[in-house]
Amino acid sequence: MKNILKIFGYTLLSAIAGAGISACQKEAAPQTVAITAVSPADNASADLADGNIRFAWEASGSVPGGFELVISADAEGASAKTYELSSTVFSREIKAVDMDLLMKNWEMPAATSSAVMWTVRPAVEGEATAADWRTLNVRRLETETVEIYLRSPRDNGFFDLGDEDTAAEFSWEGNSSIAGYRIEFSTTEDGDAINVTDVDLEVTDAATLSLSASDLAKILKASGLTDDIAVLYWKVYSTDELTPGASESRRIRLMKAGATGVSPVSNLKVVPGYERFVLTADITDPRTTKVVVTYGENTETVDIDADQETLTFEKTSVAQGEYDFSVVSHNASGETSDAETFENVSVYGSAWMSSKQNRQLSISSMTSEGAEFTVTGIDDADLQYSELIYTSGGQETVMRVENDTESILLTAEDADMAQTVTLKSYYSPASVAEVLDVVSPETPQTVYLPEYGVLVALDGIGHYPAADNTGALPNEMSMWNASFPYSKMFDGITDDQLNMWHTPGTEDNVSEEHPIIATFDLGAEYYLGSYRVWGRYAGTESNPMFDAGEKLSYFAFGSNNPRKFRLYGSAEAPKNQTDDAYWAVDGTWLNDWTLLADSEVIRPSVNVPTVPVIDGEDNEYYVPTAEDFAAAVAGAEFPVTLSGKPVRYVRIVITETWNPDQLYRISFGEMHFFYYTPQE
């Protein structure tokens, strides 16, 4: 059984007691373009003291949306750093100080080699297959990189280069160990530095640098960006050779002198949900007073406040379907921008949901460990996960159940008994990389988790037909030893080698054709969940118990302990009590009794011989291991078939013992029955 989740418990009766949905961006054609990592080679080594690291890759075809270089502490990518590259760029150099600071934040020790992971993937999901993760062993710098904290301008600050009085004050927290700093600008976050030759971007013994409108215009010109309003990134590095240092990246917006009209929004994104969507964008141009959003035959106008830098627009009650979005910015003069578009957004709804089902839950077995539930699988790529809902300490508790989970074990340690357990499944379109909602079908399945009870006395339990061990049904073992009666099986004692049901037996072999059979009356009707058996007490590894004159009689998986047996149950008292044919081993009584379990005690130790080994003195014996002794002390528990019907009478049919000669005798230490109370 795989992925067993343990939550719930058991107690004991011992004898002691529909419509298709495409992707947010249009569902991609079969992925035929592949990205392949080129260098560094897998498991290569690099020393940051030797300089920067360049990552390179190739693609088997066009990747129009560009690439993302991902560097991570592990292949899970939870703390990954992502670098965005255009479709024409196939390598990226990472500065040694940036890599060192990244590894520092991952708590990798300085001056030590640590493994990092890297890959390259398409910036637009579906345009290509990502490169396989590669390992790079990187030795950090001898002197740990100082993290420089930026102060101003704030992230996404705006500067009008048409105003001669415009000045940008760049500042950061100084560090006494750093003598000088340099500001670098780039067109992407952590991108390659713009080559600026006519503006001095270095300072000494200071943590601030003022740049005029003219300086910023020169930097913008060097960037090659031509939009009226451009976004640049800036960060600060140490120029001190003895103390490396680096900061994070921040954005600034620069509006060219003489810019007219209004610029469009940037970073437009639309995420679909269940009969709704959320649209987000950056308001690049502070002159924007409103935006007009068009999708399908619908038009929505959103007012933009002064100094508003982001747009979030949610629309509900949207019909299921695929939509193309267009966003146009307006200024106070009525001028409009070019349209920014986001196409092929699939909103999902009731038609898509109509074919979805909740996974089904059923109790498959009930043992002293708890109630084990079987969870049916659903072959639907849209199934994301399920949730098991139950109460614990009177409070509702929710457990996430992954799609490959096939069974769940609930124990009384963590959850309340006598309650209803609910399993809900959640769906979203598998072809959509990002969605707002996971949705569950109506009418989730509920299953009652029974309350368990424990019987603390043996008053009603005994051998049938006579509790005093006299008499037997036809074809049952009539022989019994007054010193080792049936009642020894039901007294709760499992650690006494002489406390057992034991018979003198005969020289006949125990077999399917000649089993040992005994019938018992539980004294009342019970819904059985499992039963546990113990053989004759074997002691421990340090104090084993066996017959001194015959090493064959090691009791742990030896002697005449039961090995293979079946358990039958009936609610009605045995009938035809003198009919030998009816009670024959293969008689018609089998039609009136329910097979509860077909069981075999399995010895834990590996490579156990099927016959005893022989020592130098020709003594045959089993040699139990520590694991064998522990299992013998714990007993072997077996679930019974959950028929939903109570039983009062049980029959055990023993077809094999651990005695290799299979003599017709039994050493049975103890037998307990576990039961449950169903919902009324």
Salt bridges, closest charged atoms under 4 A:
GLU68 OE1 - ARG121 NE 2.72
GLU93 OE2 - ARG54 NH2 3.81
ASP98 OD1 - LYS235 NZ 3.15
ASP100 OD1 - ARG140 NE 2.96
GLU142 OE2 - ARG139 NH2 2.83
GLU144 OE1 - LYS104 NZ 3.97
GLU144 OE2 - ARG140 NH2 3.27
ASP155 OD2 - ARG251 NH2 3.05
GLU184 OE1 - LYS95 NZ 3.12
GLU184 OE2 - ARG182 NH2 2.91
ASP190 OD2 - LYS81 NZ 2.52
ASP190 OD1 - LYS235 NZ 2.96
ASP192 OD1 - ARG92 NH1 3.53
GLU248 OE2 - ARG250 NE 3.94
ASP282 OD2 - ARG251 NH1 3.63
ASP285 OD2 - ARG287 NH2 2.71
GLU300 OE2 - LYS315 NZ 3.25
GLU309 OE2 - ARG154 NH2 2.44
GLU309 OE2 - ARG253 NH2 3.50
GLU314 OE2 - ARG276 NH1 2.68
ASP380 OD2 - LYS356 NZ 3.00
ASP382 OD2 - LYS356 NZ 2.84
GLU402 OE2 - ARG400 NE 2.73
GLU434 OE1 - LYS269 NZ 2.63
ASP437 OD1 - ARG276 NH2 2.63
GLU476 OE1 - HIS463 NE2 3.83
GLU476 OE2 - ARG651 NH2 2.72
ASP508 OD2 - HIS514 NE2 3.86
GLU512 OE2 - ARG566 NH1 3.06
ASP521 OD1 - ARG648 NE 2.81
ASP592 OD2 - LYS575 NZ 3.42
ASP628 OD2 - ARG603 NE 2.86
GLU637 OE1 - ARG532 NH2 2.59
GLU656 OE2 - ARG563 NH1 3.74
GLU656 OE1 - LYS564 NZ 3.53
GLU670 OE2 - HIS672 NE2 3.13
